[in-house]
Amino acid sequence: MQPISDMLNRLIDIIGREAALFESFLELLDQQKRTLVSNHLEGLNEVTDKQREKLVESRLLSRERDELIRQIKAANSLEGDVTVTRLLEFADRDQAERLTQLREIILDMNDRIARARNTNAMLLNQSREFIARTMTALSKIKNPDHTYAADGAAAGKGSNVAVDRRV
């Protein structure tokens, strides 16, 4: 069994890689926003593919971190959740400082990612609404809206547009 100090150093390394991954994901969200604003479909597809790759990397790092935490729990007979605060009890000064920094970095990244994702979702929804309004307007070119029919009755309203809003 490895000493707790070595396990904490490995955990710090994993969490550091996760923080770097979150930073790169945030950059991809910014690229995604630029492609949405410029309506660059090919660029949007490329960014989306890169985001998927980052999500896979994130899952792998998360599994690695979870396994290491399981080992730390077993080696130290810990019960319940193992948090950074709880790990600080076992860390030396440098490890404690690095863990605390990483926790703050990841919390900040998480907030920034959430805001960026919300902004991009809003842009996508606005784009879909604009497309739907444009399609409705285009459908009325050959089917103008008549208020009344020849006999004075209200004309039936129909639409020649179908919009697929599946994601």
Secondary structure as GFF3:
##gff-version 3
##sequence-region A 1 167
A	DSSP	alpha_helix	4	38	.	.	.	ID=ss1
A	DSSP	alpha_helix	41	75	.	.	.	ID=ss2
A	DSSP	alpha_helix	84	87	.	.	.	ID=ss3
A	DSSP	alpha_helix	93	139	.	.	.	ID=ss4
###
